[in-house]
Amino acid sequence: MIHFLLNTPFGVAVSTFFIAMVPVVELRGAIPFGVLRGLPVWLAAVIAAGGNIVPVPFILLFIRRILRYLRAKSNVLGRAAEKLETRAIGRSGSLLYRGEVFGLILLVAIPLPGTGAWTGALVAAVLKMRLRTAFPAIAAGVVAAAVAVGLITLGGTELFN
């Protein structure tokens, strides 16, 4: 039954949406997945961008509390939380020195592993950016990344056809 649902266009669309919500994979993996399963590139990009943006407000609102809880819970979890924060700030690099909002858009828009909406939201939260500032910047970066990955996917499919 599930196999049948996943082989329908609706099932592929839903799978693409949920794959885009997964950290690290995000829309960079979801768009090629959707296209390989038969979705048009533009539809896979729109669905993946929608799925990729869903976790962002929750990360922005709750990640600092979660990290604080992990630090209080144990030394091992505290070190892991500290490492996560340090890595997020390190990923932002010099991009955020060009201006918080523009740098955040660039960080999210670059279609490379370790960048994306999850990292952008974590960086914004660690830098204590307000939701109303960070969310539109991250959303703009997600749209730019969806366009870039869509074009790369389209080029790759044309190359193999």
Backbone as a ProteinNet text record, in pm:
[ID]
protein_1_A
[PRIMARY]
MIHFLLNTPFGVAVSTFFIAMVPVVELRGAIPFGVLRGLPVWLAAVIAAGGNIVPVPFILLFIRRILRYLRAKSNVLGRAAEKLETRAIGRSGSLLYRGEVFGLILLVAIPLPGTGAWTGALVAAVLKMRLRTAFPAIAAGVVAAAVAVGLITLGGTELFN
[TERTIARY]
81.8	0	86.3	184.8	271	353.3	401.2	478.2	393.7	268.4	179.1	163	144.8	126.7	250.8	367.9	491.2	517.3	455.3	474.6	372.1	285.3	191.3	253.6	209.8	263	240.6	125.9	99.4	198.4	224.3	319.3	459.9	500.1	632.5	639.7	531.6	528.8	540.6	465.3	470.3	609.8	667	802.1	903.3	892.8	982.6	971.4	848.5	823.8	893.3	876	933.3	1085	1137.7	1283.3	1346.9	1280.1	1332.9	1337.2	1264	1263.2	1381.1	1447.7	1554.8	1682.4	1745.5	1870	1976.9	2065.9	2175.9	2124.8	2025.3	1972.4	1896.9	1801	1720.3	1676.4	1661.5	1612.6	1719.9	1845.5	1954.4	1942.6	1879	1853.3	1709.9	1619	1477.6	1443.1	1501.9	1470.9	1517.1	1642.4	1681.3	1595.9	1561.2	1475.5	1342.2	1277.3	1147.7	1155.3	1261.1	1276.6	1303.6	1389.1	1416.6	1293.6	1202.6	1079	966.4	994.6	897.8	833	866.2	808.5	880	808.4	876.9	969.6	1078.4	1177	1113.6	1031	972.3	883.5	809.3	720.9	802.3	906	992.2	1058.2	1098.9	1162.7	1064.5	942.2	841.5	806.7	784.2	748.8	863.9	987.4	1103.6	1127.8	1109.2	1126.6	1024.6	901.5	798.9	834.5	880.5	919.4	1041.4	1134.4	1257.5	1234.4	1133.8	1109.9	1027.9	958.4	870	942.2	1059.1	1123.5	1182.7	1204	1278.7	1220	1089.4	1039.4	1057.5	1045.2	1061.4	1206.3	1299.4	1441.4	1470.7	1423.2	1448.5	1390.5	1274.7	1208	1260.7	1304.6	1331.1	1474.6	1561.6	1694.2	1778	1769.2	1849.2	1804.9	1673.9	1624.7	1673.2	1670.4	1715	1863.8	1943.7	2087.3	2115.7	2041.7	2057.2	2021.8	1914.8	1872.6	1980.9	2038.7	2142.3	2264.3	2300.3	2414.3	2388.3	2266.1	2232.7	2218.4	2186.1	2157.8	2283.6	2388.3	2511.7	2629.3	2749.1	2870.6	2883.8	2849.1	2861.9	2765.8	2641.3	2543.5	2578.5	2633.3	2675.6	2786.6	2882.9	2991.7	2938.9	2843.4	2783.2	2709.7	2638.5	2567.3	2665.7	2773.8	2877.1	2941.4	2967.8	3027.6	2932.5	2803.6	2703.9	2699.1	2701.1	2700.8	2827.7	2941.3	3068.6	3073	3023.1	3020	2928.4	2813.5	2719.4	2781.2	2847.3	2911.7	3026.9	3101.2	3210.7	3161.7	3045.8	2988.5	2950	2909.6	2867.3	2986.2	3103.3	3226.9	3215.5	3274.7	3277.7	3148.2	3057.8	2932.5	2853.6	2851.2	2770.7	2837.5	2965.6	3029.9	2985.5	2926	2876.8	2741.7	2688.5	2557.6	2478.4	2415.4	2347.7	2246.9	2158.2	2050.1	2105	2187	2242.6	2330.7	2410.2	2495.4	2415.2	2304.2	2218.2	2154	2111.5	2055.5	2160.1	2282.7	2389.6	2422.2	2428.6	2458.3	2356.9	2230.3	2124	2119.9	2149.5	2134.5	2243.6	2360.7	2470.9	2434.7	2425.6	2381.7	2494.9	2550.2	2655.6	2615	2666.6	2637.8	2687	2611.8	2649.4	2597.1	2534.8	2466.8	2319.3	2235.1	2092.8	2008.4	1881.1	1785.5	1813.4	1849.1	1876.5	1997	2104.6	2224.6	2196.8	2126.6	2092.6	2009.4	1912.3	1827.6	1908.7	1998.4	2082.5	2173.6	2235.2	2321.3	2241	2123.4	2038.7	1999.6	1967	1928.2	2045.4	2162.6	2280.2	2318.4	2299.1	2328.3	2214.1	2110.7	1994.9	1923.5	1915	1838.8	1690.4	1612.6	1468.6	1404.3	1296.6	1224	1180.6	1131	1080.4	1192.2	1316.6	1430.3	1488.4	1505.4	1572.1	1485.7	1357.4	1272.8	1265.2	1240	1237.8	1372.9	1481.9	1614.6	1637.4	1601.3	1616.6	1524.7	1402.1	1308.5	1363.1	1421.8	1481.2	1598.1	1677.5	1788	1738.9	1629.7	1570.9	1521.7	1456.4	1408.6	1526.7	1630.7	1749.3	1815	1824.5	1882.8	1796.7	1664.6	1574.4	1593	1608	1632	1765.9	1870	2003.3	2004.3	1949.7	1948	1857.8	1747.3	1659.6	1731.3	1805.5	1880.3	1991.5	2059.7	2164.7	2102	1990.2	1921.4	1873.6	1818.4	1771.7	1889.2	2001.8	2120.6	2169.8	2166.2	2210.9	2119.9	1989	1896.4	1909.8	1934.1	1953.7	2084	2184.2	2312.4	2301.6	2218.5	2204.8	2096.4	2019.1	1914.2	1960.7
-120.1	0	126.6	132.4	250.8	263.6	151.2	154	214.1	178.5	232.2	383.4	429.3	572.8	653.1	596	667.9	677	590	592.7	679.1	744.4	837.8	977.3	1065	1201.7	1268.9	1244.2	1301.9	1247.7	1117.1	1055.8	1109.4	1129.5	1186.1	1330.2	1405.4	1544.2	1549.4	1463.4	1460.7	1418.1	1317.6	1272.7	1384.4	1455	1566.7	1673.4	1703.5	1803	1763	1636.9	1592.7	1575.3	1533.4	1523.5	1661	1764.2	1900.8	1950.2	1886.3	1926.2	1867.1	1769.3	1697.6	1781.1	1797.4	1874.6	1809.7	1889.1	1854	1823.5	1737.1	1703.2	1822.6	1871.2	1988.3	1986.3	2102	2105	2063.6	2062.5	2021.4	1875.2	1795.6	1655.5	1632.7	1715.4	1695.9	1726.6	1831.2	1867.9	1758.5	1713.3	1603.1	1477.2	1447.5	1332.8	1347.3	1461.1	1482.6	1474.3	1532.7	1530.5	1388.3	1315.1	1176.9	1088.1	1125.4	1047.8	1096.7	1195.4	1232.2	1369.2	1445.9	1579.9	1675.5	1773.5	1878.8	1956.2	2008.2	2077.8	2192.2	2271.6	2387.4	2343.8	2233.3	2185.9	2128.1	2051.3	1996.6	2109.6	2217	2330.7	2402.3	2422.8	2490.9	2406.8	2277.8	2188.4	2179.6	2164.7	2153.3	2282.8	2396.9	2524.7	2535.8	2494.9	2497.1	2407	2286.3	2194.2	2241.1	2303.9	2349.5	2463.9	2544.4	2662	2628.1	2515.5	2480.4	2475.6	2411.5	2404	2535.1	2631.8	2753.1	2829.3	2860.6	2936.5	2861.7	2730.1	2651.4	2654.1	2647.1	2655.4	2792.7	2896.3	3032.9	3056	2999.8	3023.7	2936.3	2813.6	2719.1	2669.9	2692.7	2631.3	2681.1	2807.8	2856.8	2791.1	2770.3	2700.4	2556.3	2492.2	2353.3	2343.4	2432.7	2431.5	2459.5	2552.4	2583.1	2459.9	2389.8	2268	2160.5	2144.5	2043.7	2073.3	2202.9	2240.3	2207.1	2228.3	2203.6	2054.2	1975.7	1833.3	1752.6	1771.3	1696.4	1763.9	1724	1779.1	1736.7	1611.7	1561	1635.4	1648.5	1720.9	1869	1922.8	2062.5	2088.1	1995.6	2008.9	1996.9	1907.3	1891.9	2019.1	2079.4	2205.1	2316.1	2322.2	2423.9	2405.2	2280.6	2249.6	2289.2	2265.4	2301.4	2452	2527.7	2674	2724.7	2671.5	2713.1	2682.2	2565.4	2526.1	2617.7	2652.5	2741	2877.7	2931.4	3061.8	3051.2	2942.1	2921.2	2911.1	2849.2	2836.8	2973	3061.4	3192.5	3272.2	3244.8	3306.9	3456.2	3499.4	3641.6	3689.1	3596.5	3637.2	3735.8	3711.9	3797.5	3932.2	3943.8	4073.3	4172.5	4122	4209.4	4269.5	4230.9	4275.3	4152.1	4156.8	4038.3	3980.6	4063.7	4013.1	3961	4039.7	3996.9	3873.7	3872.2	3756.5	3631.4	3646.1	3532	3478.4	3568.5	3526	3446.5	3496.8	3427.2	3292.2	3286.6	3161.8	3054	3090.6	2994.5	2962.9	3060.2	3043.5	2957.9	2952.8	2876.2	2728	2664.3	2524.2	2424.7	2431.9	2339.5	2271.5	2151.8	2086.6	2172.6	2175.5	2253.4	2395.5	2432.7	2561.7	2530.4	2626.9	2602.1	2661.8	2628.9	2688.9	2650.1	2523.7	2481.3	2555.9	2561.3	2631.5	2780.4	2838	2979.8	3012.9	2926.8	2949.6	2935.5	2838.9	2821.1	2941.5	2988.5	3106.7	3228.1	3247.9	3361.9	3354	3233.6	3217.8	3244.1	3191.9	3212.7	3360.2	3430.2	3573.5	3658.6	3592.8	3657.9	3753.5	3712.5	3791.4	3770.1	3871.9	3863	3781.1	3712.3	3629.3	3709.8	3830.5	3911.2	3959.4	3955.8	3989.5	3864.2	3759.6	3638.6	3557.8	3543.5	3456.8	3502.6	3631.2	3671.6	3653	3675.2	3656.4	3509.2	3421.8	3278.3	3233.9	3284.4	3249.4	3293.8	3412.3	3459.2	3369.4	3327.9	3236.6	3101.1	3053	2925.2	2934.3	3043.6	3061.5	3065.3	3139.9	3146.8	3009.9	2935.7	2801.4	2707.8	2720.9	2636.1	2663.1	2789.4	2824.5	2766.4	2784.2	2734.5	2582.4	2513.4	2367	2317.9	2386.9	2351.1	2362.1	2470.9	2488.8	2384.6	2355.2	2252.8	2117.2	2085.8	1959.3	1951.2	2059.9	2065.5	2042.7	2107	2087.5	1944.5	1885.4	1745.7	1648.9	1670.5	1580.7	1596.4	1719.4	1740.8	1675.9	1676.3	1618.2	1467	1402.6	1256.6	1211	1301.1	1262.3	1274.1
0	0	0	90.7	98.6	-29.4	-80.1	-204.4	-317.4	-322.1	-424.4	-408.5	-285.3	-261.5	-298.4	-269.4	-300.3	-449.9	-527.3	-672.3	-744.4	-671.9	-733.7	-731.9	-821.2	-816.8	-680.9	-618.8	-486.7	-383.6	-388.4	-295.7	-313.5	-438.3	-465.8	-414.7	-434.4	-386.8	-234.8	-165.7	-18.4	28.5	-35.8	0.6	-19.7	-130.9	-160.2	-51.4	-10.6	94	224.4	264.2	391.3	384.6	271.2	256.4	272.5	222.1	232.9	376.7	466	607.2	685	628.3	697.8	698.1	815.9	819.5	730.5	680.7	591.8	450.2	435.3	302.7	246.4	319.9	285.9	139.6	79.3	-59.1	-158.6	-114.5	-202.2	-242.1	-159.7	-192.2	-237.3	-188.8	-218.6	-364.1	-419.6	-558.3	-655	-648	-736.7	-716.2	-590.8	-563.7	-637.1	-621.2	-684.2	-835.8	-892.3	-1038.6	-1086.5	-1017	-1056	-1043.3	-954.6	-937.3	-1027.8	-1114.2	-1215.4	-1203.8	-1101.2	-1089.3	-1184.1	-1238.9	-1313.9	-1219.4	-1272.9	-1189.8	-1112.5	-1177.7	-1110.4	-994	-1011.7	-904.2	-788.7	-822.2	-717	-637.8	-706.8	-638.8	-546.5	-591.9	-509.4	-386.9	-407.7	-296.6	-197.1	-247.2	-159.1	-81.4	-146.7	-75.9	37.2	10.3	115	231.4	201.1	308.4	383.2	313.7	376	474.1	448.5	532.7	658.4	658.3	771.1	906.3	918.9	1051	1102.1	1013.6	1048	1167.2	1169.7	1285.3	1417.5	1412.8	1535.2	1582.6	1488.3	1525	1583.4	1517.2	1564.9	1704.5	1730.1	1858.8	1972.3	1941.4	2050.1	2062.9	1966.4	1971.1	2088.9	2123.5	2238.1	2367.4	2383.1	2503.3	2505.1	2390.4	2381.6	2413.9	2358	2386.3	2533.5	2592.2	2735.1	2819.5	2781.5	2851.7	2841.6	2721.8	2702.9	2788.8	2799.1	2883.2	3029.6	3073.7	3214.4	3243.8	3142.7	3162.7	3193.5	3114.7	3139.4	3069.4	3111.3	3050.5	2904.8	2875.7	2739	2646.3	2688.2	2607.4	2598.2	2706.3	2706.4	2607	2603	2505.2	2362.8	2341.8	2208.7	2168.2	2262	2233.9	2201.4	2277.3	2253.7	2116.4	2081.4	1951.2	1837.8	1855.9	1755.9	1735.4	1844.7	1834.4	1766.2	1806	1748.2	1599.2	1561.5	1420.1	1340.4	1398.6	1328.1	1304.6	1405.4	1389.8	1291	1296.8	1202.1	1059	1037.6	903.4	847.2	935.8	887.6	836.7	894.3	848.1	825.3	718.3	687	622.8	591.3	526.5	611.9	741.1	827.2	853.4	820.8	837.4	729.6	622.8	517.1	552.3	659.7	703.4	742.6	858.3	909.1	810.3	759.3	674.6	542.7	474.8	346.7	364.3	468.3	496.7	524	595.4	623.9	496.1	408.3	279.1	201.8	195.3	123	184.9	316.4	385.5	350.2	347.8	318.4	169.4	84.1	-60.6	-123.5	-63.8	-122.9	-119.1	-236.6	-238.6	-212.2	-92.9	-52.4	77.7	103.4	231.5	347.7	454.6	571.5	569.8	459.8	454.5	433.3	444.6	423.2	533.4	530.7	623.5	768.3	792.5	929.6	986.1	910.9	957.4	971.5	873.2	880.4	1002.2	1032.1	1149.8	1278.5	1281.9	1400	1420.3	1312.5	1321	1367.8	1308.5	1346.6	1494.1	1540.2	1680.6	1774	1739.5	1823.5	1826.9	1714	1709.5	1765.9	1814	1875.8	1780.4	1654.2	1556.7	1584.4	1563.5	1585.5	1474.5	1507.7	1412.6	1290.9	1313.6	1201.8	1108.5	1153.8	1069	1004.5	1083.5	1035.9	939.5	969	886.3	740.7	711.6	570	499.6	571.7	512.5	479.5	571.4	548.4	434.6	431.6	324	188.1	181.8	56	15.4	110.8	82.2	33.9	92.5	50.5	-93.7	-127.9	-265.5	-362.7	-327.2	-413.6	-427.8	-318.6	-323.5	-408.1	-397.2	-476.8	-625.8	-661.2	-802	-847.6	-767.5	-804.4	-817.6	-718.3	-722.5	-835.5	-858.5	-969.6	-1103.3	-1122.4	-1246.7	-1261.3	-1152.3	-1155.5	-1187.2	-1124.3	-1150.5	-1294.9	-1343	-1482.1	-1577.3	-1550.4	-1632.9	-1627.7	-1509.7	-1494.1	-1567.2	-1561	-1630.4	-1781.4	-1828.4	-1972.5	-2018.9	-1934.2	-1968	-1987.7	-1905.2	-1912.6	-2008.6	-2062.7	-2159	-2301.1
[MASK]
+++++++++++++++++++++++++++++++++++++++++++++++++++++++++++++++++++++++++++++++++++++++++++++++++++++++++++++++++++++++++++++++++++++++++++++++++++++++++++++++++

